[in-house]
Amino acid sequence: MRHIFPTYNRLDIELVSGKGTEVQDRNGESYLDFISGIAVCNLGHSPSGVKEAVKKQMDELWHVSNLFPISKQEEAAALLTSASGLDAVFFCNSGAEANEAAIKLAKKHTGKTKILTFKQSFHGRTFATMSATGQEKIHSGFGPLLPTFEYLPYNDEGALSDVKDGDVAAIMLEVIQGEGGVNPGTPSFLKAVEAKCRELDALLIIDEVQTGAGRTGRPFAYQHYSLNPDIVTVAKGIGSGFPVGAMIGKEALIPSFSPGTHGSTFGGNPLAMAAAKATMETIFHEEFLQDVQRKSEYFMNELNDQLNECSIVKEVKGIGFMMGISFHLEVKDIITELRGNGLLTLPAGTQVIRLLPPLTVTYKELDRAIHILVSTIKQHQSAGVY
């Protein structure tokens, strides 16, 4: 790929087709896809309902810009506000754009400048969202970052209690850190963050870009903790692979995003809204979410039982199908071995294998994945190559 900037360490296989949880490469090899486009293909590859909705929209209208009303925006926004309990939506094209909108709205609404985030967080790769991200490897080489972000240790209530700054516009966090290692927040810490926001008269922004759209068995992961956010950001799984992101906020914030304060040429276009609406109409059904909870609990329990005596495994962690296996060693070689055995996974940091299957994965596919994971990990341990 000599005409492409090398911003990714690409794998040595090219995927050319897929249905549900299975994908095929150019050489005809098949794999169970437990990457799902990094938590994007929540309904699996080529979901028929989404495909038909986009095809229908393509025959009608592709793009008109936000100078005109787009009725499917209101329909998709109603699904998001109903599922979240919030009131208004701004549509964009990605998670980073959704987080950019949240950062702007928080500063505009409060008149304050500082935003607190957490170490090992990940919020995007634009300049503002990179500055919000609490990982040095993301910052390296780009010179001075935006100065109004401060990083606190995650799950550390003591460090949080020391914050007294009256210029804090918002605290922004993932309830399960994804890129940072699949690190769930503890209930007491997350409630302490919410309380600190109220104490400082600051907004609570929850980044659900990776955890939203049913991945944890609820519409949004913060709902496991009974949190009351002011702003929620989503992307990835709400469009089944079509570029779509959204920022959802409370009614009190609406006047702060008046005409001319923010915008997006492509955000909320008819094709994106057709994909998002069809995706969310499936995922936000209670029966669908209960099925995700049952299957993910089964998967977690089986992995815990079968990996219990593997000395190189530290723990299996996560909520729903936002799951990770943490090791006492680097996992790069294990991920390569898993791929050779027909299972696609990805890292979260250097010592965690992240597991993000489609939410439509079957029990039979979960059993196949468990067999591949357990046998590969045990073989790696027996070989002593670490």
C-alpha positions as CSV (number, residue, x, y, z in Angstrom):
1,M,0.0,0.0,0.0
2,R,2.6,2.5,-1.1
3,H,0.1,5.3,-1.7
4,I,-1.3,5.2,1.9
5,F,0.3,7.0,4.9
6,P,1.6,4.2,7.2
7,T,-0.5,5.3,10.2
8,Y,-1.5,1.7,11.0
9,N,0.5,-1.5,11.5
10,R,-1.7,-3.5,9.2
11,L,-2.0,-7.2,9.5
12,D,-0.9,-9.6,6.7
13,I,-4.4,-10.6,5.7
14,E,-7.0,-8.8,3.7
15,L,-10.6,-9.5,4.6
16,V,-12.9,-9.5,1.5
17,S,-16.2,-10.9,2.7
18,G,-18.2,-11.6,5.9
19,K,-21.6,-12.5,7.3
20,G,-22.5,-12.4,10.9
21,T,-19.4,-13.3,13.0
22,E,-17.5,-15.0,10.2
23,V,-15.2,-13.3,7.7
24,Q,-13.0,-14.6,4.9
25,D,-9.7,-13.3,3.6
26,R,-8.5,-13.0,0.0
27,N,-6.9,-16.5,0.2
28,G,-10.2,-18.1,1.2
29,E,-9.4,-18.6,4.9
30,S,-12.2,-18.1,7.4
31,Y,-12.0,-16.5,10.8
32,L,-14.3,-15.8,13.8
33,D,-14.2,-12.0,14.0
34,F,-13.9,-10.9,17.7
35,I,-12.7,-7.5,16.7
36,S,-15.9,-6.4,14.9
37,G,-14.2,-3.4,13.3
38,I,-13.2,-2.3,16.9
39,A,-16.7,-2.6,18.4
40,V,-18.4,-1.3,15.2
41,C,-20.2,-4.3,13.7
42,N,-22.4,-4.9,16.7
43,L,-25.0,-6.6,14.5
44,G,-22.3,-8.6,12.7
45,H,-21.2,-8.2,9.2
46,S,-23.8,-7.3,6.5
47,P,-26.9,-7.2,8.7
48,S,-29.8,-7.5,6.4
49,G,-32.1,-4.9,8.0
50,V,-29.4,-2.2,7.9
51,K,-28.4,-3.2,4.4
52,E,-32.0,-2.8,3.1
53,A,-32.5,0.5,4.9
54,V,-29.4,2.0,3.4
55,K,-30.3,0.6,-0.1
56,K,-33.7,2.2,0.2
57,Q,-32.3,5.5,1.2
58,M,-29.7,5.4,-1.7
59,D,-32.6,5.2,-4.1
60,E,-34.2,8.3,-2.6
61,L,-31.5,10.9,-1.5
62,W,-27.9,10.7,-0.4
63,H,-27.0,14.2,0.8
64,V,-28.6,17.6,1.2
65,S,-26.6,19.2,4.1
66,N,-27.9,20.4,7.4
67,L,-29.3,23.6,5.8
68,F,-32.4,21.5,5.4
69,P,-34.5,19.5,7.8
70,I,-33.7,15.7,7.6
71,S,-36.6,13.8,9.2
72,K,-34.5,10.6,9.7
73,Q,-32.3,12.7,12.0
74,E,-35.2,13.3,14.3
75,E,-36.2,9.6,14.2
76,A,-32.7,8.5,15.0
77,A,-32.3,11.2,17.7
78,A,-35.5,10.0,19.3
79,L,-34.1,6.5,19.7
80,L,-30.9,7.9,21.3
81,T,-32.8,10.2,23.7
82,S,-35.2,7.5,24.7
83,A,-32.5,5.0,25.4
84,S,-30.3,7.5,27.3
85,G,-32.9,9.6,29.1
86,L,-31.2,12.7,27.7
87,D,-32.9,15.3,25.5
88,A,-31.0,16.5,22.4
89,V,-28.5,15.1,19.8
90,F,-25.8,16.5,17.6
91,F,-24.9,14.1,14.8
92,C,-21.4,13.9,13.3
93,N,-19.2,11.2,11.6
94,S,-17.0,9.6,14.3
95,G,-16.3,9.2,18.0
96,A,-13.5,11.9,18.0
97,E,-16.0,14.4,16.4
98,A,-18.6,13.5,19.1
99,N,-16.0,14.1,21.8
100,E,-14.9,17.4,20.1
101,A,-18.5,18.5,20.2
102,A,-18.8,17.6,23.9
103,I,-15.6,19.5,24.8
104,K,-16.9,22.6,23.0
105,L,-20.3,22.4,24.5
106,A,-19.0,22.0,28.0
107,K,-16.8,25.0,27.7
108,K,-19.4,27.1,26.0
109,H,-22.1,26.3,28.5
110,T,-20.1,26.7,31.7
111,G,-17.8,29.5,30.6
112,K,-15.0,27.6,32.2
113,T,-11.8,26.3,30.5
114,K,-10.5,23.2,32.3
115,I,-11.6,19.6,31.6
116,L,-10.4,16.7,33.8
117,T,-9.8,13.3,32.2
118,F,-8.0,10.2,33.4
119,K,-4.7,8.3,32.9
120,Q,-5.0,5.5,30.3
121,S,-8.1,7.1,28.8
122,F,-8.6,7.3,25.1
123,H,-10.9,10.0,23.5
124,G,-9.6,10.3,19.9
125,R,-6.8,11.6,17.7
126,T,-7.8,15.1,16.8
127,F,-5.8,17.7,18.6
128,A,-8.4,18.4,21.3
129,T,-9.4,14.7,21.8
130,M,-5.7,13.7,21.7
131,S,-5.1,16.3,24.4
132,A,-8.0,14.8,26.4
133,T,-6.5,11.3,26.1
134,G,-4.4,10.3,29.1
135,Q,-1.7,8.3,27.3
136,E,1.8,9.6,26.5
137,K,2.1,7.3,23.5
138,I,-0.8,9.2,21.9
139,H,0.8,12.6,22.6
140,S,4.4,11.8,21.6
141,G,5.9,13.9,18.7
142,F,3.1,16.5,18.4
143,G,4.6,19.3,20.5
144,P,2.6,21.2,23.2
145,L,-0.9,19.9,23.7
146,L,-3.9,22.0,24.6
147,P,-3.2,23.2,28.1
148,T,-6.7,23.0,29.6
149,F,-6.7,19.2,30.2
150,E,-5.6,17.6,33.4
151,Y,-5.2,13.8,34.0
152,L,-6.1,12.0,37.2
153,P,-5.4,8.4,38.1
154,Y,-8.4,6.2,37.2
155,N,-10.3,4.5,40.0
156,D,-8.5,6.7,42.6
157,E,-11.1,8.4,44.8
158,G,-8.4,10.0,46.9
159,A,-6.9,11.9,44.0
160,L,-10.4,13.0,42.9
161,S,-11.3,14.3,46.3
162,D,-8.2,16.6,46.2
163,V,-9.6,18.5,43.3
164,K,-10.9,22.0,44.3
165,D,-10.4,24.0,41.1
166,G,-13.4,26.2,40.4
167,D,-12.5,26.5,36.6
168,V,-13.4,22.9,35.8
169,A,-16.0,22.9,33.0
170,A,-16.3,19.1,32.9
171,I,-15.0,15.7,34.0
172,M,-14.8,13.3,31.0
173,L,-14.4,9.6,31.3
174,E,-15.0,6.1,29.9
175,V,-16.9,3.9,32.4
176,I,-14.8,1.0,30.9
177,Q,-11.5,2.2,29.5
178,G,-11.1,0.5,26.2
179,E,-7.7,1.3,24.5
180,G,-6.2,1.7,28.0
181,G,-6.7,-1.9,28.9
182,V,-10.4,-2.8,29.3
183,N,-10.5,-1.2,32.8
184,P,-14.0,-1.0,34.4
185,G,-14.6,1.8,36.8
186,T,-15.5,0.8,40.3
187,P,-19.1,1.8,41.3
188,S,-17.8,3.9,44.2
189,F,-15.3,5.7,42.0
190,L,-17.8,6.5,39.3
191,K,-20.3,7.8,41.8
192,A,-17.5,9.9,43.3
193,V,-16.8,11.4,39.9
194,E,-20.5,12.3,39.5
195,A,-20.5,13.9,43.0
196,K,-17.4,15.9,42.3
197,C,-19.0,17.3,39.1
198,R,-22.0,18.5,41.2
199,E,-19.6,19.9,43.8
200,L,-17.6,21.9,41.2
201,D,-20.7,22.9,39.2
202,A,-19.1,21.0,36.3
203,L,-20.6,18.7,33.6
204,L,-20.2,15.0,33.6
205,I,-19.3,13.8,30.1
206,I,-19.3,10.0,29.5
207,D,-17.5,8.7,26.4
208,E,-19.5,5.7,25.2
209,V,-17.9,5.5,21.8
210,Q,-16.8,1.9,22.4
211,T,-19.1,0.8,25.1
212,G,-22.4,2.2,23.8
213,A,-25.0,0.7,21.4
214,G,-25.6,-2.4,23.6
215,R,-22.1,-3.7,23.9
216,T,-22.3,-4.2,27.6
217,G,-25.9,-5.5,27.6
218,R,-27.5,-2.1,28.3
219,P,-28.0,0.6,25.8
220,F,-25.1,2.5,27.5
221,A,-22.5,1.2,30.0
222,Y,-23.1,4.0,32.5
223,Q,-26.6,2.6,33.1
224,H,-25.0,-0.3,35.0
225,Y,-23.9,2.2,37.6
226,S,-27.1,4.4,37.7
227,L,-25.1,7.5,36.7
228,N,-26.7,10.7,35.6
229,P,-24.5,12.2,32.9
230,D,-25.0,15.6,31.3
231,I,-23.4,14.6,28.0
232,V,-22.9,11.2,26.4
233,T,-20.9,10.6,23.2
234,V,-21.4,7.6,20.9
235,A,-20.3,6.3,17.5
236,K,-18.9,3.0,16.4
237,G,-21.7,0.5,17.0
238,I,-24.7,2.8,16.3
239,G,-24.1,2.7,12.5
240,S,-23.1,-0.9,11.8
241,G,-20.0,0.3,10.0
242,F,-21.4,3.4,8.4
243,P,-19.6,6.5,9.6
244,V,-21.8,8.1,12.2
245,G,-21.3,9.6,15.6
246,A,-23.5,11.5,18.1
247,M,-23.3,13.7,21.1
248,I,-26.4,13.5,23.4
249,G,-27.0,16.1,26.0
250,K,-29.5,17.4,28.6
251,E,-32.2,20.0,27.8
252,A,-30.5,22.7,29.8
253,L,-27.5,22.6,27.3
254,I,-29.6,23.2,24.2
255,P,-29.3,27.1,24.2
256,S,-25.5,26.8,24.3
257,F,-25.4,25.1,20.9
258,S,-27.3,27.7,19.0
259,P,-27.0,28.3,15.2
260,G,-23.4,28.9,14.2
261,T,-21.7,27.5,17.3
262,H,-21.0,24.1,15.8
263,G,-21.6,22.1,12.6
264,S,-20.7,19.2,10.3
265,T,-21.1,19.0,6.5
266,F,-21.7,15.3,6.5
267,G,-23.0,14.7,10.0
268,G,-26.5,13.3,10.1
269,N,-26.7,12.8,6.4
270,P,-29.6,10.6,5.1
271,L,-27.5,7.5,4.5
272,A,-25.9,7.6,7.9
273,M,-29.3,8.1,9.6
274,A,-30.8,5.2,7.7
275,A,-28.0,3.0,8.9
276,A,-28.2,4.3,12.5
277,K,-32.0,4.1,12.8
278,A,-32.1,0.5,11.5
279,T,-29.2,-0.5,13.8
280,M,-30.6,1.0,17.0
281,E,-34.2,-0.2,16.3
282,T,-32.7,-3.7,16.7
283,I,-30.2,-3.2,19.5
284,F,-32.3,-1.1,21.8
285,H,-35.0,-3.8,22.2
286,E,-35.0,-5.2,25.7
287,E,-35.1,-8.8,24.4
288,F,-32.0,-8.3,22.3
289,L,-30.1,-6.7,25.3
290,Q,-31.1,-9.5,27.6
291,D,-29.7,-12.0,25.1
292,V,-26.4,-10.1,25.1
293,Q,-26.3,-10.3,28.9
294,R,-26.9,-14.0,28.9
295,K,-24.4,-14.8,26.2
296,S,-21.7,-12.6,27.6
297,E,-22.2,-14.0,31.1
298,Y,-21.8,-17.5,29.7
299,F,-18.6,-16.5,27.8
300,M,-17.1,-14.8,30.8
301,N,-17.8,-17.7,33.1
302,E,-16.4,-20.3,30.7
303,L,-13.2,-18.3,30.2
304,N,-12.8,-17.8,33.9
305,D,-13.3,-21.6,34.6
306,Q,-11.1,-22.9,31.8
307,L,-8.3,-20.3,32.2
308,N,-8.3,-20.5,36.0
309,E,-5.1,-22.6,36.2
310,C,-3.1,-20.8,33.5
311,S,-0.3,-19.1,35.3
312,I,0.3,-16.5,32.5
313,V,-3.3,-15.3,32.8
314,K,-3.9,-12.5,35.3
315,E,-7.7,-12.1,35.0
316,V,-10.7,-12.0,32.7
317,K,-12.4,-8.7,33.0
318,G,-15.0,-6.4,31.5
319,I,-18.8,-6.1,31.2
320,G,-21.0,-7.7,28.6
321,F,-19.0,-8.2,25.3
322,M,-16.6,-5.4,26.3
323,M,-14.1,-8.0,27.6
324,G,-10.4,-8.4,28.1
325,I,-8.0,-11.2,29.1
326,S,-5.1,-9.7,31.1
327,F,-1.8,-11.4,31.2
328,H,1.5,-11.3,33.1
329,L,3.3,-10.9,29.8
330,E,3.0,-9.1,26.4
331,V,0.2,-10.5,24.2
332,K,1.4,-9.7,20.7
333,D,2.6,-13.2,19.9
334,I,-0.6,-14.8,21.4
335,I,-2.8,-12.6,19.2
336,T,-0.8,-13.8,16.2
337,E,-1.2,-17.4,17.2
338,L,-5.0,-16.9,17.7
339,R,-5.2,-15.4,14.2
340,G,-3.4,-18.5,12.8
341,N,-6.0,-20.6,14.6
342,G,-8.9,-18.8,13.1
343,L,-9.8,-16.2,15.7
344,L,-9.3,-12.4,15.3
345,T,-8.7,-10.4,18.4
346,L,-6.8,-7.2,19.2
347,P,-4.8,-5.8,22.1
348,A,-5.7,-3.2,24.7
349,G,-2.3,-2.0,25.7
350,T,0.6,-4.5,25.7
351,Q,-0.7,-7.1,28.2
352,V,-4.5,-7.4,27.5
353,I,-6.3,-9.3,24.7
354,R,-9.5,-7.4,23.9
355,L,-12.6,-9.5,22.9
356,L,-15.3,-7.6,21.0
357,P,-17.5,-10.1,19.2
358,P,-20.7,-9.0,17.4
359,L,-23.6,-8.9,19.8
360,T,-25.3,-11.4,17.5
361,V,-22.7,-14.1,18.1
362,T,-24.1,-17.5,18.7
363,Y,-23.4,-19.9,21.5
364,K,-21.8,-22.3,19.0
365,E,-19.5,-19.5,17.9
366,L,-18.7,-18.7,21.5
367,D,-17.8,-22.3,22.2
368,R,-15.5,-22.3,19.1
369,A,-13.8,-19.1,20.3
370,I,-13.4,-20.5,23.8
371,H,-11.8,-23.6,22.5
372,I,-9.4,-21.6,20.3
373,L,-8.5,-19.1,23.1
374,V,-8.0,-21.8,25.8
375,S,-6.0,-24.2,23.6
376,T,-3.8,-21.4,22.2
377,I,-3.1,-19.8,25.6
378,K,-2.3,-23.2,27.2
379,Q,0.0,-24.1,24.2
380,H,1.8,-20.7,24.5
381,Q,2.3,-21.3,28.2
382,S,3.6,-24.8,27.7
383,A,6.0,-23.7,25.0
384,G,7.5,-21.2,27.5
385,V,8.3,-18.7,24.7
386,Y,7.8,-15.6,26.9
